[in-house]
Amino acid sequence: MTKTSDQGELRKFVAPEFVFGSGARFLAGRYLMNFGVRKALIVTDPGVTAAGWTKQVIDRITSEGISCALFSGVTSNPRDHEVMEGARVYKNEGCSAIVAVGGGSPMDCAKGIGIVSSNGNNIISFEGVDKVPLPGPPLICVPTTAGTSADVSQFAIIADTVRKIKIAIVSKSVIPDAALIDPETTVSMNEELTACTGLDALTHAVEAYVSNAHSPITDLHALEAIRLVSANLVQAIRNPDDREARTRMMMGSLHAGLAFSNASLGAVHAMAHSLGGIMDFPHGEANAILLPYVIEYNFSAAAERYQRINEAMGLADQQSSDVVAAFVRLQKEAGAFKRLGAMGLHKDDIPGLARTAMSDACMVTNPRRPTVKDIEKIYEKAF
């Protein structure tokens, strides 16, 4: 039997319907009308509400004759009890669809609310891959950050407050029905949020490209994301009103999301999820801190792919140290180069963090299979 080439291997690629461009946020009402919705739950957070984006979306929805209930009790790194409270509001208000307005936290929380609303049980019980039996109600996402890509992914990351870990729920059931991707909403991000979310998008793309589940289609999206983010992140930070840079960053985030949703991720995210369970700091920041050291560890298992990543960033250097240096340089230019010790982590936390990271779903697709000791050493290097 003739061996099938990488190009011809059987692959599946999933993505929501999405609209990209200025004014996309105003289409939420039209989509809800198409779904036959009479009342929608709007899931958002205080920061997005203060920026005015939530009101703009609600006003357009209500102008279409559709009622809205509001759930804004979402914090960064959305927690299990927030999901459960949101599901209670959804039921009590008689909603039949969900609209998420915000970054990764409101979107992941909205996914969790949809899961619980259709399936019952505590959100933590759905941890893992393909563990969601019934699809949720219609979900529309209006992302306001260029980085998390939750609007196009089949991942939902929720903090388990009992075990103090972040769990990954991976299922086609959590893919939004529509993503309304409007770059205008990102102009309200401050420098720190722009840097963290941008580096999150870059990490998504890098990990998807070297993932052992990559494909020719995910490779295209991952490399384009790397090109766009590496070329525009610093400009978006230094000139926040530069609409062209913001648009390119949002497009980079979209490409990264399409890549990682289908190729999955790796050790950076597994380790960042573990950190997020005990340290309440931005997920993108955790990714940025860990990425260079994971690249250094993985390089021998995917050298050619990391070299192509370097080329996508416009660099010619090819050695492991050169690739790592390129990412450190970008982090420093973005003002986001930090150490875990400076973030409040204690060295005696590392063994527990490593054990938790090893059980994360994202570790399965890392190009090199680590041991617990390997992961401990990576944390120590980032300390």
N, C-alpha and C positions, 0 to 999 in steps of 0.2 A: 504493500500500500504506500502511495506517495505521501510524504510528510507535508502537512499543510503549513504554509508560511505564516509568519506573524501577522501579515496583512490579511490573511484569509481565515484566521481563527474565529470560531463562533463567539460573538460578543453581544452583550446587551447594553444599551445606553438609554437611561431614563432622564427626563427633564420635564419641568412644567411648561405650560404656555407662558410666555413672558412678553412684555411690551417694554422696550427700552427707549428712553428719550425724555426731553423736557416736557413736563405736563402729564407724564404717565400716571402720577398719583391721583389725578382727577378722574380716572377711569374706574375706580373701585365701585361706584354706584351702578355703572352700566353692567359690570360683571355680576353684581348681586342681583340686578333685575333679570339677567339671563338665567341665573340659577333659581329664579322664582322665590327669592328671599324677602320676607316681610320685616324681619328684625335681625340685626347682626350684632355680635359682640366685638367691640373694638378693644384690642389688647395693645397696650402701649406702656410708656414709663414717664416719670415726671420730667425728665430732661427733654424728651421729644415733645411732650406737651407744652413745656415752657418755650420751646423754639417755634411753636405755632403750627407744626406739621399735622398734629392730630386733629386740630380744629378744622384745618383746610379739608382734610379727608372726610371728616364727619359732615361738614357743611355740604359737600358735594353729594354725599350719600343721601342725606335727608332731603336734598332738593329733588331727588328722584322718587320721593315718597316712601322711603325705607326708614324704619326706626332704628335707633342705635342704643345699645347699652355699653357702658364704659367700664373696663377693668384696667386700672393703671398701677396696680400694686406689684409691679415687676421690678426687681433689683438686678444689678449685674450678677452674672452667674445664677440664672433663675433657679429657685429652690422648689423642692417637691411640694411644700405646703402652699406655695404661691400658685402652682398648677392646680392643686386641689381646690383652692379658694376660687380660682378663675372658672373651674368647671362648675362649681356651685352657683356662681353668678350666671353663667351661661344657661343652666337649667332653670333657675328661678325666674330669669327674665324672659324665658320662652324664646330663646334665639334659635336660629337654624343655619347660621353661618358665622365665620370668624374672619375678621380683618386685623392683621398685625401691622402696626405702624411703628417702626423703630429699627434698632440694630438687632444683633443676634439674640439678645436676651428676650425682648418681647416676641420675636419670631419663634424661638425655641419654646417659650412658655405657651404660645398660641398652639403650637403643634401638640404639646402635652395636653392642653385643655381639650383639643379635638379628640385625642386618643381616649382620654378618660370619659368624655361625654358619650362616645359611641360604645365603649367596651366596659365601663365600670372599673372597679378595682383601683388601687393606688398606682400612681404613675410609675413608681419604682419597679413594679412587677413586670413591666414591659422591657426591661433592660436586655440588650443583646440584639442579635440580628434576626429579622423576620419573626418577631414575637408579638406583633400587633394583629389580632385576628380580623377585626372589622375596620374598614376605612372610616376616617372622621368626617365631620360635616365639611361643606365647602370652605376652603381656606384661601384667602387672598393676602399676599404679603406686599407691603410697601416699605422697602428697605431705606433707611436713612443714613447708613454708613457704607463705606466702600471697603469691605473686608470679610465679613463673616460668611456671606453667601448662603445663609440659611434659607433665603427666598427661593433657591433652586435646588437645594440638597435633600437627600433622603436621610439626613441625620437630625436628631434632636438631642442636645446635651443638657442634662438636668442635674442639679446638685442634690445628692442624697444627704440630708442633714443629720440622719441617725448614724450612718457609717462614716460621714465626713469624706465622701468621695464624689466625683462627678461621673455619672453613668452616661453611656451612649445608647440611644435607641436608634437602630438603623432599620428602616423599612420603607418600601414604596408607599405605604399608607400615610407617611408624613410629608410626602412631596406636595407642596402647595398646588392648588388648582390653577392659580395665576400669580405671577410675580410682576408687579408694576414698578419698574426700575427707573427712577427719576433722579438723574445726577444733581438736579437743583437742590434736593434735600440735604446734600452733603456739605453745603457751604456753611452750615451752622456748626460743624464740628470744629473744636479747638485743635491746636497743634498736637497735643498729646494724643487725643482720640484719633486724629488723622494718621499719626505715626503708628499707633498700636493696631488699628484696623488694617492699615495698608500692609504692615509686616505680617499680619495674620493671613491676608490674601496671598502674599508671597510664599509663606510657609505652606499654605494649601497647595499651591502650584508645584512647589519643589517636591513635596512629599508625594503628590499624585504622580509626578513624572518618574520618580524612582521606585514607586510602589511595585510590588511583585504582581499586582493585578492591573497594571497599566495596559492600554491598548493604543492602536494608531489614532483613534479618535480622541481619546483623553490626552494623548501626547500633544496633539495640535492645540487643544485648549490650554494645557498647562504651559507650553512654551510661549504662547501668545500672552498669557497672563504675566509670566516672568518678564517679558519684554516691556509690557505696558507699565507694570508696577515699578520696576527698577528705574525706568526712564522718567516717571512722573511723580513719584512719591515726594521727593524733596521739594519739587516745585509746588505741589499742592500744600505742603506744610508752610513754606516760606511765603507763598502768595495765595492765601485761602480763598480769595475771590476770583481766582483764575478758573473760569468755567470750563475751559478746554482741558486743563489738567485734571479737574474734578471729573469730567466726563470720561477721560481716559482711565482714571483710577476706578471708576464705577464699572467700566467695560472690563478692566483687568480682573476685578472682583467677580464679575459674571463668568468670565472664562475659567477662573480658578475654581469656582463653585461647580461648574459643569464637569471639570476634570476630577476633582476629589470626590464628588458625589458618586461617580462611577468607577473610579480607581481606588477609592479609599485613601487612607493616610498612612502614618507610620509612627515611629518612636517619639518624635517631637510632640505630637498631639496626645499620645498615650501618657507621656510624662507630664504634659501641661494639664491634662485632665486630673491627674493625680494631685498635682500642686493646687489646682483650683478647688479641690475638696477641703483643704485645710488653710489655704491662703486666699483671701478674698481680694485678689487683684486681677486686672484685666487679662483675659485669655490671650489676646494678641501679644501682650507684653511677655507673658510666660513663654509663648512660642518663640519670640524674638530672642530671648535670653538663651534658650536651649538649642536653637537651630544650628549655630556654628559647630557646637560640640557633637551633635548627632551626625552632621555631615562628616566630620572628622572620623567618627566611628564607622559610618556606613561606606565611606569612600571606596574601600577595596572591593566591596560587593557590587558597586554600580559606578565604577570610575568613568566609563564612557558617557553615562547619562549625566553625571555631575559636570563633566567637561562641556557637554552641550548646553547645560544650564548656564555655565559661565559665558559661553558664546552668546546666548540669548540676552545676557546682561551687557553685551558689547565688550567683553574682555577676552583676551587671547591666552591668558595663563591657564595651565592645565594641571598643575600638581594639586594634591589635597590641600596643602597649606595655602596655595593661591586662591582656591575656591572659598575656603573658610575666610580668608582675609577679605575677599570681596564682600561677603555678607556682613562682616564686622564693620567694614568701612561704610557700607550703606546705613547700618544701624546708627553709627556715630553721626553721620550726616543728618539723619532723621532725629537725632537727639534722643535715641531710645536704647543706647547701649548701657545695660545695667547688669548687676550680679545678684544672684539669689540671696546672698547674705545681706545685701543692702535692702532687700525687700522684706526682711524680718524672718527668713527661714533659719532654723537651727540645724546644725549638722546631725544631731541625733534624730532628726525627722527623716533623714535620707533612707535608712533601711525600709521603713514602712512605706514611704513614697514609692520606692523601687518595686516592692511586692505588689502594690496596687497597680502601678503602671504595667506590669507584666500581664495582668489579667484584663487589660483594656482591649476592646475589639480592634482598635487601630494598630496594635502591636503585631497583629497577624500578617499585615501586608507590608511591614518594614522589610527592606531588601536584605537585611542581615538579621538573623535570629539571635537576639542577645540573651544573656543570662541575667539573673538578678544582680550579680556582682558587676556586670558590665554597666547596667543602668545606674547602679550606685556610683560608679566611677564617673559617669557622664554628669550626674547631679553635682558631684564633688568638683569637677572641672568648672562647672557653671557657678559654683559658690563664690 
